[in-house]
Amino acid sequence: MNPSTLDDEGRARYGITRRMPKSFDEAYSALKSDGQLKEAMGSELVRDYLIMKDHEQEMLDKMGEVERREWLIERY
C-alpha cells in the first residue's frame, strides 16, 4: 500500500501517525531529539553524524549555489 494515497483514516488503520520530514532541517531536528533512535543506533554514532553534518553545512553555506549543487551531486 502506498501511504501517500491514504486519507487520515487509512493511515491510522495502518498505524501511520507521523509524516517523514520535508527538509534536511526537519530531519536533523528530529534525529537530534529522538532518544529512542539514538539509543538504538548508539548515541556516539548519532553524535558524530550530527557533528559531521554541522561541519558539512558550514562548508556548504560558504559555497555559491552552482558549486554547492555540484558538490552534493558528486558526493551523494
PyMOL Python script that loads the backbone (N, CA, C, O; Angstrom):
from pymol import cmd

cmd.read_pdbstr("""\
ATOM      1  N   MET A   1       0.852  -1.186   0.000  1.00  0.00           N
ATOM      2  CA  MET A   1       0.000   0.000   0.000  1.00  0.00           C
ATOM      3  C   MET A   1       0.891   1.241   0.000  1.00  0.00           C
ATOM      4  O   MET A   1       1.824   1.346   0.796  1.00  0.00           O
ATOM      5  N   ASN A   2       0.602   2.155  -0.878  1.00  0.00           N
ATOM      6  CA  ASN A   2       1.321   3.415  -0.939  1.00  0.00           C
ATOM      7  C   ASN A   2       0.675   4.377   0.050  1.00  0.00           C
ATOM      8  O   ASN A   2      -0.460   4.804  -0.164  1.00  0.00           O
ATOM      9  N   PRO A   3       1.381   4.731   1.143  1.00  0.00           N
ATOM     10  CA  PRO A   3       0.775   5.589   2.159  1.00  0.00           C
ATOM     11  C   PRO A   3       0.372   6.969   1.663  1.00  0.00           C
ATOM     12  O   PRO A   3      -0.488   7.620   2.257  1.00  0.00           O
ATOM     13  N   SER A   4       0.997   7.419   0.565  1.00  0.00           N
ATOM     14  CA  SER A   4       0.648   8.756   0.059  1.00  0.00           C
ATOM     15  C   SER A   4      -0.756   8.791  -0.532  1.00  0.00           C
ATOM     16  O   SER A   4      -1.321   9.868  -0.721  1.00  0.00           O
ATOM     17  N   THR A   5      -1.325   7.625  -0.825  1.00  0.00           N
ATOM     18  CA  THR A   5      -2.669   7.582  -1.396  1.00  0.00           C
ATOM     19  C   THR A   5      -3.747   7.431  -0.331  1.00  0.00           C
ATOM     20  O   THR A   5      -4.937   7.462  -0.644  1.00  0.00           O
ATOM     21  N   LEU A   6      -3.342   7.269   0.922  1.00  0.00           N
ATOM     22  CA  LEU A   6      -4.303   7.059   2.005  1.00  0.00           C
ATOM     23  C   LEU A   6      -4.804   8.376   2.573  1.00  0.00           C
ATOM     24  O   LEU A   6      -4.078   9.369   2.600  1.00  0.00           O
ATOM     25  N   ASP A   7      -6.046   8.375   3.025  1.00  0.00           N
ATOM     26  CA  ASP A   7      -6.561   9.523   3.763  1.00  0.00           C
ATOM     27  C   ASP A   7      -6.190   9.328   5.234  1.00  0.00           C
ATOM     28  O   ASP A   7      -5.545   8.339   5.582  1.00  0.00           O
ATOM     29  N   ASP A   8      -6.589  10.261   6.096  1.00  0.00           N
ATOM     30  CA  ASP A   8      -6.238  10.190   7.518  1.00  0.00           C
ATOM     31  C   ASP A   8      -6.702   8.886   8.158  1.00  0.00           C
ATOM     32  O   ASP A   8      -5.974   8.281   8.944  1.00  0.00           O
ATOM     33  N   GLU A   9      -7.899   8.463   7.824  1.00  0.00           N
ATOM     34  CA  GLU A   9      -8.446   7.228   8.396  1.00  0.00           C
ATOM     35  C   GLU A   9      -7.629   6.009   7.941  1.00  0.00           C
ATOM     36  O   GLU A   9      -7.329   5.126   8.744  1.00  0.00           O
ATOM     37  N   GLY A  10      -7.279   5.967   6.674  1.00  0.00           N
ATOM     38  CA  GLY A  10      -6.491   4.862   6.143  1.00  0.00           C
ATOM     39  C   GLY A  10      -5.109   4.797   6.768  1.00  0.00           C
ATOM     40  O   GLY A  10      -4.624   3.714   7.094  1.00  0.00           O
ATOM     41  N   ARG A  11      -4.467   5.961   6.939  1.00  0.00           N
ATOM     42  CA  ARG A  11      -3.155   5.976   7.588  1.00  0.00           C
ATOM     43  C   ARG A  11      -3.261   5.491   9.020  1.00  0.00           C
ATOM     44  O   ARG A  11      -2.406   4.737   9.483  1.00  0.00           O
ATOM     45  N   ALA A  12      -4.298   5.914   9.728  1.00  0.00           N
ATOM     46  CA  ALA A  12      -4.497   5.480  11.118  1.00  0.00           C
ATOM     47  C   ALA A  12      -4.697   3.965  11.180  1.00  0.00           C
ATOM     48  O   ALA A  12      -4.199   3.316  12.100  1.00  0.00           O
ATOM     49  N   ARG A  13      -5.402   3.409  10.232  1.00  0.00           N
ATOM     50  CA  ARG A  13      -5.652   1.967  10.187  1.00  0.00           C
ATOM     51  C   ARG A  13      -4.330   1.187  10.083  1.00  0.00           C
ATOM     52  O   ARG A  13      -4.198   0.104  10.654  1.00  0.00           O
ATOM     53  N   TYR A  14      -3.363   1.740   9.357  1.00  0.00           N
ATOM     54  CA  TYR A  14      -2.063   1.086   9.191  1.00  0.00           C
ATOM     55  C   TYR A  14      -1.037   1.527  10.244  1.00  0.00           C
ATOM     56  O   TYR A  14       0.115   1.094  10.214  1.00  0.00           O
ATOM     57  N   GLY A  15      -1.459   2.378  11.158  1.00  0.00           N
ATOM     58  CA  GLY A  15      -0.546   2.821  12.210  1.00  0.00           C
ATOM     59  C   GLY A  15       0.440   3.888  11.769  1.00  0.00           C
ATOM     60  O   GLY A  15       1.465   4.099  12.417  1.00  0.00           O
ATOM     61  N   ILE A  16       0.133   4.557  10.674  1.00  0.00           N
ATOM     62  CA  ILE A  16       0.995   5.633  10.177  1.00  0.00           C
ATOM     63  C   ILE A  16       0.532   6.919  10.843  1.00  0.00           C
ATOM     64  O   ILE A  16      -0.500   7.487  10.484  1.00  0.00           O
ATOM     65  N   THR A  17       1.308   7.364  11.816  1.00  0.00           N
ATOM     66  CA  THR A  17       0.869   8.502  12.623  1.00  0.00           C
ATOM     67  C   THR A  17       1.690   9.768  12.390  1.00  0.00           C
ATOM     68  O   THR A  17       1.271  10.858  12.778  1.00  0.00           O
ATOM     69  N   ARG A  18       2.858   9.629  11.758  1.00  0.00           N
ATOM     70  CA  ARG A  18       3.701  10.812  11.520  1.00  0.00           C
ATOM     71  C   ARG A  18       4.181  10.819  10.080  1.00  0.00           C
ATOM     72  O   ARG A  18       4.360   9.767   9.467  1.00  0.00           O
ATOM     73  N   ARG A  19       4.387  12.006   9.552  1.00  0.00           N
ATOM     74  CA  ARG A  19       4.914  12.159   8.197  1.00  0.00           C
ATOM     75  C   ARG A  19       6.441  12.207   8.257  1.00  0.00           C
ATOM     76  O   ARG A  19       7.028  12.566   9.278  1.00  0.00           O
ATOM     77  N   MET A  20       7.061  11.841   7.155  1.00  0.00           N
ATOM     78  CA  MET A  20       8.513  11.967   7.025  1.00  0.00           C
ATOM     79  C   MET A  20       8.868  13.450   7.012  1.00  0.00           C
ATOM     80  O   MET A  20       8.059  14.271   6.581  1.00  0.00           O
ATOM     81  N   PRO A  21      10.053  13.801   7.472  1.00  0.00           N
ATOM     82  CA  PRO A  21      10.475  15.209   7.397  1.00  0.00           C
ATOM     83  C   PRO A  21      10.497  15.690   5.955  1.00  0.00           C
ATOM     84  O   PRO A  21      10.829  14.936   5.039  1.00  0.00           O
ATOM     85  N   LYS A  22      10.141  16.952   5.767  1.00  0.00           N
ATOM     86  CA  LYS A  22      10.078  17.520   4.418  1.00  0.00           C
ATOM     87  C   LYS A  22      11.381  18.197   4.007  1.00  0.00           C
ATOM     88  O   LYS A  22      11.558  18.549   2.841  1.00  0.00           O
ATOM     89  N   SER A  23      12.284  18.379   4.953  1.00  0.00           N
ATOM     90  CA  SER A  23      13.535  19.068   4.640  1.00  0.00           C
ATOM     91  C   SER A  23      14.662  18.476   5.490  1.00  0.00           C
ATOM     92  O   SER A  23      14.434  17.733   6.444  1.00  0.00           O
ATOM     93  N   PHE A  24      15.883  18.837   5.102  1.00  0.00           N
ATOM     94  CA  PHE A  24      17.028  18.411   5.891  1.00  0.00           C
ATOM     95  C   PHE A  24      16.925  18.944   7.317  1.00  0.00           C
ATOM     96  O   PHE A  24      17.192  18.219   8.275  1.00  0.00           O
ATOM     97  N   ASP A  25      16.538  20.213   7.455  1.00  0.00           N
ATOM     98  CA  ASP A  25      16.455  20.812   8.794  1.00  0.00           C
ATOM     99  C   ASP A  25      15.456  20.070   9.683  1.00  0.00           C
ATOM    100  O   ASP A  25      15.718  19.855  10.866  1.00  0.00           O
ATOM    101  N   GLU A  26      14.317  19.680   9.119  1.00  0.00           N
ATOM    102  CA  GLU A  26      13.330  18.914   9.894  1.00  0.00           C
ATOM    103  C   GLU A  26      13.902  17.549  10.289  1.00  0.00           C
ATOM    104  O   GLU A  26      13.732  17.107  11.425  1.00  0.00           O
ATOM    105  N   ALA A  27      14.577  16.885   9.351  1.00  0.00           N
ATOM    106  CA  ALA A  27      15.155  15.568   9.632  1.00  0.00           C
ATOM    107  C   ALA A  27      16.254  15.681  10.686  1.00  0.00           C
ATOM    108  O   ALA A  27      16.334  14.855  11.595  1.00  0.00           O
ATOM    109  N   TYR A  28      17.088  16.691  10.565  1.00  0.00           N
ATOM    110  CA  TYR A  28      18.178  16.922  11.517  1.00  0.00           C
ATOM    111  C   TYR A  28      17.607  17.135  12.922  1.00  0.00           C
ATOM    112  O   TYR A  28      18.068  16.523  13.886  1.00  0.00           O
ATOM    113  N   SER A  29      16.615  17.996  13.028  1.00  0.00           N
ATOM    114  CA  SER A  29      15.989  18.271  14.332  1.00  0.00           C
ATOM    115  C   SER A  29      15.330  17.025  14.913  1.00  0.00           C
ATOM    116  O   SER A  29      15.416  16.773  16.114  1.00  0.00           O
ATOM    117  N   ALA A  30      14.676  16.252  14.059  1.00  0.00           N
ATOM    118  CA  ALA A  30      14.014  15.025  14.531  1.00  0.00           C
ATOM    119  C   ALA A  30      15.037  14.035  15.060  1.00  0.00           C
ATOM    120  O   ALA A  30      14.829  13.433  16.113  1.00  0.00           O
ATOM    121  N   LEU A  31      16.145  13.858  14.339  1.00  0.00           N
ATOM    122  CA  LEU A  31      17.193  12.947  14.802  1.00  0.00           C
ATOM    123  C   LEU A  31      17.790  13.431  16.111  1.00  0.00           C
ATOM    124  O   LEU A  31      18.014  12.639  17.027  1.00  0.00           O
ATOM    125  N   LYS A  32      18.043  14.713  16.200  1.00  0.00           N
ATOM    126  CA  LYS A  32      18.654  15.298  17.396  1.00  0.00           C
ATOM    127  C   LYS A  32      17.793  15.072  18.642  1.00  0.00           C
ATOM    128  O   LYS A  32      18.320  14.932  19.746  1.00  0.00           O
ATOM    129  N   SER A  33      16.482  15.039  18.465  1.00  0.00           N
ATOM    130  CA  SER A  33      15.585  14.942  19.618  1.00  0.00           C
ATOM    131  C   SER A  33      15.001  13.542  19.832  1.00  0.00           C
ATOM    132  O   SER A  33      14.222  13.337  20.763  1.00  0.00           O
ATOM    133  N   ASP A  34      15.367  12.577  18.980  1.00  0.00           N
ATOM    134  CA  ASP A  34      14.783  11.237  19.072  1.00  0.00           C
ATOM    135  C   ASP A  34      15.630  10.334  19.956  1.00  0.00           C
ATOM    136  O   ASP A  34      16.574   9.699  19.486  1.00  0.00           O
ATOM    137  N   GLY A  35      15.290  10.280  21.231  1.00  0.00           N
ATOM    138  CA  GLY A  35      16.031   9.475  22.195  1.00  0.00           C
ATOM    139  C   GLY A  35      16.017   7.994  21.876  1.00  0.00           C
ATOM    140  O   GLY A  35      17.027   7.314  22.059  1.00  0.00           O
ATOM    141  N   GLN A  36      14.890   7.480  21.402  1.00  0.00           N
ATOM    142  CA  GLN A  36      14.794   6.052  21.086  1.00  0.00           C
ATOM    143  C   GLN A  36      15.715   5.684  19.931  1.00  0.00           C
ATOM    144  O   GLN A  36      16.383   4.651  19.973  1.00  0.00           O
ATOM    145  N   LEU A  37      15.753   6.510  18.916  1.00  0.00           N
ATOM    146  CA  LEU A  37      16.610   6.230  17.770  1.00  0.00           C
ATOM    147  C   LEU A  37      18.076   6.336  18.167  1.00  0.00           C
ATOM    148  O   LEU A  37      18.894   5.516  17.750  1.00  0.00           O
ATOM    149  N   LYS A  38      18.412   7.343  18.973  1.00  0.00           N
ATOM    150  CA  LYS A  38      19.790   7.470  19.454  1.00  0.00           C
ATOM    151  C   LYS A  38      20.207   6.228  20.226  1.00  0.00           C
ATOM    152  O   LYS A  38      21.322   5.732  20.070  1.00  0.00           O
ATOM    153  N   GLU A  39      19.312   5.739  21.047  1.00  0.00           N
ATOM    154  CA  GLU A  39      19.611   4.540  21.827  1.00  0.00           C
ATOM    155  C   GLU A  39      19.791   3.328  20.909  1.00  0.00           C
ATOM    156  O   GLU A  39      20.708   2.530  21.105  1.00  0.00           O
ATOM    157  N   ALA A  40      18.932   3.194  19.927  1.00  0.00           N
ATOM    158  CA  ALA A  40      19.007   2.048  19.018  1.00  0.00           C
ATOM    159  C   ALA A  40      20.260   2.095  18.148  1.00  0.00           C
ATOM    160  O   ALA A  40      20.881   1.063  17.898  1.00  0.00           O
ATOM    161  N   MET A  41      20.631   3.282  17.689  1.00  0.00           N
ATOM    162  CA  MET A  41      21.781   3.418  16.798  1.00  0.00           C
ATOM    163  C   MET A  41      23.095   3.582  17.557  1.00  0.00           C
ATOM    164  O   MET A  41      24.171   3.324  17.017  1.00  0.00           O
ATOM    165  N   GLY A  42      22.996   4.006  18.794  1.00  0.00           N
ATOM    166  CA  GLY A  42      24.187   4.308  19.574  1.00  0.00           C
ATOM    167  C   GLY A  42      24.379   5.811  19.620  1.00  0.00           C
ATOM    168  O   GLY A  42      24.530   6.458  18.584  1.00  0.00           O
ATOM    169  N   SER A  43      24.372   6.353  20.804  1.00  0.00           N
ATOM    170  CA  SER A  43      24.423   7.815  20.943  1.00  0.00           C
ATOM    171  C   SER A  43      25.710   8.401  20.368  1.00  0.00           C
ATOM    172  O   SER A  43      25.703   9.519  19.852  1.00  0.00           O
ATOM    173  N   GLU A  44      26.829   7.649  20.451  1.00  0.00           N
ATOM    174  CA  GLU A  44      28.087   8.157  19.904  1.00  0.00           C
ATOM    175  C   GLU A  44      28.016   8.285  18.381  1.00  0.00           C
ATOM    176  O   GLU A  44      28.499   9.263  17.811  1.00  0.00           O
ATOM    177  N   LEU A  45      27.411   7.292  17.729  1.00  0.00           N
ATOM    178  CA  LEU A  45      27.264   7.332  16.274  1.00  0.00           C
ATOM    179  C   LEU A  45      26.417   8.532  15.859  1.00  0.00           C
ATOM    180  O   LEU A  45      26.781   9.270  14.944  1.00  0.00           O
ATOM    181  N   VAL A  46      25.294   8.721  16.532  1.00  0.00           N
ATOM    182  CA  VAL A  46      24.407   9.843  16.202  1.00  0.00           C
ATOM    183  C   VAL A  46      25.119  11.157  16.478  1.00  0.00           C
ATOM    184  O   VAL A  46      25.035  12.084  15.672  1.00  0.00           O
ATOM    185  N   ARG A  47      25.817  11.253  17.600  1.00  0.00           N
ATOM    186  CA  ARG A  47      26.556  12.478  17.932  1.00  0.00           C
ATOM    187  C   ARG A  47      27.579  12.794  16.837  1.00  0.00           C
ATOM    188  O   ARG A  47      27.662  13.929  16.368  1.00  0.00           O
ATOM    189  N   ASP A  48      28.358  11.781  16.433  1.00  0.00           N
ATOM    190  CA  ASP A  48      29.381  12.001  15.406  1.00  0.00           C
ATOM    191  C   ASP A  48      28.757  12.375  14.067  1.00  0.00           C
ATOM    192  O   ASP A  48      29.288  13.226  13.354  1.00  0.00           O
ATOM    193  N   TYR A  49      27.642  11.752  13.717  1.00  0.00           N
ATOM    194  CA  TYR A  49      26.947  12.075  12.477  1.00  0.00           C
ATOM    195  C   TYR A  49      26.480  13.536  12.491  1.00  0.00           C
ATOM    196  O   TYR A  49      26.651  14.254  11.506  1.00  0.00           O
ATOM    197  N   LEU A  50      25.894  13.969  13.607  1.00  0.00           N
ATOM    198  CA  LEU A  50      25.405  15.342  13.702  1.00  0.00           C
ATOM    199  C   LEU A  50      26.558  16.342  13.642  1.00  0.00           C
ATOM    200  O   LEU A  50      26.426  17.402  13.030  1.00  0.00           O
ATOM    201  N   ILE A  51      27.679  16.016  14.268  1.00  0.00           N
ATOM    202  CA  ILE A  51      28.858  16.889  14.194  1.00  0.00           C
ATOM    203  C   ILE A  51      29.333  17.006  12.747  1.00  0.00           C
ATOM    204  O   ILE A  51      29.633  18.101  12.273  1.00  0.00           O
ATOM    205  N   MET A  52      29.400  15.863  12.043  1.00  0.00           N
ATOM    206  CA  MET A  52      29.828  15.869  10.655  1.00  0.00           C
ATOM    207  C   MET A  52      28.870  16.712   9.803  1.00  0.00           C
ATOM    208  O   MET A  52      29.315  17.488   8.957  1.00  0.00           O
ATOM    209  N   LYS A  53      27.560  16.563  10.023  1.00  0.00           N
ATOM    210  CA  LYS A  53      26.583  17.340   9.253  1.00  0.00           C
ATOM    211  C   LYS A  53      26.687  18.832   9.573  1.00  0.00           C
ATOM    212  O   LYS A  53      26.486  19.664   8.689  1.00  0.00           O
ATOM    213  N   ASP A  54      26.998  19.183  10.829  1.00  0.00           N
ATOM    214  CA  ASP A  54      27.200  20.595  11.174  1.00  0.00           C
ATOM    215  C   ASP A  54      28.363  21.183  10.371  1.00  0.00           C
ATOM    216  O   ASP A  54      28.242  22.266   9.798  1.00  0.00           O
ATOM    217  N   HIS A  55      29.480  20.472  10.333  1.00  0.00           N
ATOM    218  CA  HIS A  55      30.651  20.951   9.592  1.00  0.00           C
ATOM    219  C   HIS A  55      30.375  20.992   8.091  1.00  0.00           C
ATOM    220  O   HIS A  55      30.794  21.923   7.404  1.00  0.00           O
ATOM    221  N   GLU A  56      29.675  19.989   7.591  1.00  0.00           N
ATOM    222  CA  GLU A  56      29.324  19.965   6.171  1.00  0.00           C
ATOM    223  C   GLU A  56      28.443  21.170   5.826  1.00  0.00           C
ATOM    224  O   GLU A  56      28.646  21.817   4.799  1.00  0.00           O
ATOM    225  N   GLN A  57      27.477  21.464   6.679  1.00  0.00           N
ATOM    226  CA  GLN A  57      26.579  22.591   6.408  1.00  0.00           C
ATOM    227  C   GLN A  57      27.330  23.916   6.435  1.00  0.00           C
ATOM    228  O   GLN A  57      27.053  24.799   5.623  1.00  0.00           O
ATOM    229  N   GLU A  58      28.280  24.066   7.362  1.00  0.00           N
ATOM    230  CA  GLU A  58      29.104  25.281   7.400  1.00  0.00           C
ATOM    231  C   GLU A  58      29.845  25.456   6.076  1.00  0.00           C
ATOM    232  O   GLU A  58      29.889  26.556   5.525  1.00  0.00           O
ATOM    233  N   MET A  59      30.427  24.362   5.567  1.00  0.00           N
ATOM    234  CA  MET A  59      31.155  24.406   4.307  1.00  0.00           C
ATOM    235  C   MET A  59      30.206  24.760   3.159  1.00  0.00           C
ATOM    236  O   MET A  59      30.533  25.597   2.319  1.00  0.00           O
ATOM    237  N   LEU A  60      29.037  24.125   3.124  1.00  0.00           N
ATOM    238  CA  LEU A  60      28.075  24.378   2.049  1.00  0.00           C
ATOM    239  C   LEU A  60      27.558  25.814   2.080  1.00  0.00           C
ATOM    240  O   LEU A  60      27.306  26.407   1.031  1.00  0.00           O
ATOM    241  N   ASP A  61      27.402  26.368   3.268  1.00  0.00           N
ATOM    242  CA  ASP A  61      26.914  27.751   3.385  1.00  0.00           C
ATOM    243  C   ASP A  61      27.877  28.752   2.756  1.00  0.00           C
ATOM    244  O   ASP A  61      27.462  29.842   2.362  1.00  0.00           O
ATOM    245  N   LYS A  62      29.156  28.397   2.656  1.00  0.00           N
ATOM    246  CA  LYS A  62      30.162  29.295   2.083  1.00  0.00           C
ATOM    247  C   LYS A  62      30.235  29.191   0.563  1.00  0.00           C
ATOM    248  O   LYS A  62      30.903  29.998  -0.083  1.00  0.00           O
ATOM    249  N   MET A  63      29.555  28.204  -0.009  1.00  0.00           N
ATOM    250  CA  MET A  63      29.596  27.977  -1.454  1.00  0.00           C
ATOM    251  C   MET A  63      28.450  28.700  -2.153  1.00  0.00           C
ATOM    252  O   MET A  63      27.403  28.972  -1.564  1.00  0.00           O
ATOM    253  N   GLY A  64      28.681  28.997  -3.410  1.00  0.00           N
ATOM    254  CA  GLY A  64      27.606  29.504  -4.249  1.00  0.00           C
ATOM    255  C   GLY A  64      26.663  28.362  -4.614  1.00  0.00           C
ATOM    256  O   GLY A  64      26.977  27.192  -4.396  1.00  0.00           O
ATOM    257  N   GLU A  65      25.523  28.707  -5.162  1.00  0.00           N
ATOM    258  CA  GLU A  65      24.501  27.699  -5.464  1.00  0.00           C
ATOM    259  C   GLU A  65      24.999  26.627  -6.434  1.00  0.00           C
ATOM    260  O   GLU A  65      24.769  25.439  -6.208  1.00  0.00           O
ATOM    261  N   VAL A  66      25.677  27.032  -7.510  1.00  0.00           N
ATOM    262  CA  VAL A  66      26.150  26.074  -8.512  1.00  0.00           C
ATOM    263  C   VAL A  66      27.209  25.160  -7.912  1.00  0.00           C
ATOM    264  O   VAL A  66      27.150  23.942  -8.082  1.00  0.00           O
ATOM    265  N   GLU A  67      28.171  25.738  -7.217  1.00  0.00           N
ATOM    266  CA  GLU A  67      29.232  24.941  -6.590  1.00  0.00           C
ATOM    267  C   GLU A  67      28.648  23.956  -5.568  1.00  0.00           C
ATOM    268  O   GLU A  67      29.061  22.799  -5.498  1.00  0.00           O
ATOM    269  N   ARG A  68      27.692  24.433  -4.787  1.00  0.00           N
ATOM    270  CA  ARG A  68      27.048  23.576  -3.771  1.00  0.00           C
ATOM    271  C   ARG A  68      26.311  22.416  -4.441  1.00  0.00           C
ATOM    272  O   ARG A  68      26.423  21.273  -3.998  1.00  0.00           O
ATOM    273  N   ARG A  69      25.566  22.701  -5.498  1.00  0.00           N
ATOM    274  CA  ARG A  69      24.835  21.652  -6.213  1.00  0.00           C
ATOM    275  C   ARG A  69      25.800  20.616  -6.779  1.00  0.00           C
ATOM    276  O   ARG A  69      25.565  19.415  -6.647  1.00  0.00           O
ATOM    277  N   GLU A  70      26.882  21.070  -7.407  1.00  0.00           N
ATOM    278  CA  GLU A  70      27.860  20.150  -7.978  1.00  0.00           C
ATOM    279  C   GLU A  70      28.499  19.285  -6.894  1.00  0.00           C
ATOM    280  O   GLU A  70      28.674  18.080  -7.077  1.00  0.00           O
ATOM    281  N   TRP A  71      28.842  19.898  -5.778  1.00  0.00           N
ATOM    282  CA  TRP A  71      29.463  19.152  -4.690  1.00  0.00           C
ATOM    283  C   TRP A  71      28.510  18.072  -4.164  1.00  0.00           C
ATOM    284  O   TRP A  71      28.919  16.932  -3.943  1.00  0.00           O
ATOM    285  N   LEU A  72      27.252  18.432  -3.967  1.00  0.00           N
ATOM    286  CA  LEU A  72      26.272  17.477  -3.445  1.00  0.00           C
ATOM    287  C   LEU A  72      26.025  16.343  -4.439  1.00  0.00           C
ATOM    288  O   LEU A  72      25.902  15.187  -4.034  1.00  0.00           O
ATOM    289  N   ILE A  73      25.953  16.652  -5.717  1.00  0.00           N
ATOM    290  CA  ILE A  73      25.735  15.602  -6.724  1.00  0.00           C
ATOM    291  C   ILE A  73      26.918  14.651  -6.755  1.00  0.00           C
ATOM    292  O   ILE A  73      26.731  13.436  -6.809  1.00  0.00           O
ATOM    293  N   GLU A  74      28.135  15.183  -6.721  1.00  0.00           N
ATOM    294  CA  GLU A  74      29.319  14.335  -6.731  1.00  0.00           C
ATOM    295  C   GLU A  74      29.413  13.474  -5.468  1.00  0.00           C
ATOM    296  O   GLU A  74      29.818  12.314  -5.528  1.00  0.00           O
ATOM    297  N   ARG A  75      29.043  14.041  -4.347  1.00  0.00           N
ATOM    298  CA  ARG A  75      29.191  13.353  -3.067  1.00  0.00           C
ATOM    299  C   ARG A  75      28.097  12.318  -2.847  1.00  0.00           C
ATOM    300  O   ARG A  75      28.371  11.207  -2.393  1.00  0.00           O
ATOM    301  N   TYR A  76      26.857  12.680  -3.169  1.00  0.00           N
ATOM    302  CA  TYR A  76      25.736  11.806  -2.830  1.00  0.00           C
ATOM    303  C   TYR A  76      25.069  11.238  -4.057  1.00  0.00           C
ATOM    304  O   TYR A  76      24.105  10.481  -3.942  1.00  0.00           O
TER     305      TYR A  76
END
""", "prot")
cmd.dss("prot")
cmd.show_as("cartoon", "prot")
cmd.util.cbc("prot")
cmd.orient("prot")
